[in-house]
Amino acid sequence: MSVRLDPARLDRELARRGWNATDLAQAAGCSAATISAARRGRPITSGTLSRIAMALQAAPVIAGIDEILGPGPDSLTLLER
């Protein structure tokens, strides 16, 4: 099954951790090309989504970053609506 991530939400989650796409790819055990595709709104597998979610959950959020980034999306999901 394929899913599409919300690219803006994914970019925000990367920023909250001080990560770039390569950092996420390494943490999630997938290719940088896969992360790049997800950041462009291309479909990824549900297994890749699971690995991305686990990598993001395991990484600490930079203290105070949310104040710098400002208000984020209302939804807590990475999936596109």
Order of alpha helices (4+ residues) and beta strands (2+ residues): beta-alpha-alpha-alpha-beta-alpha-alpha
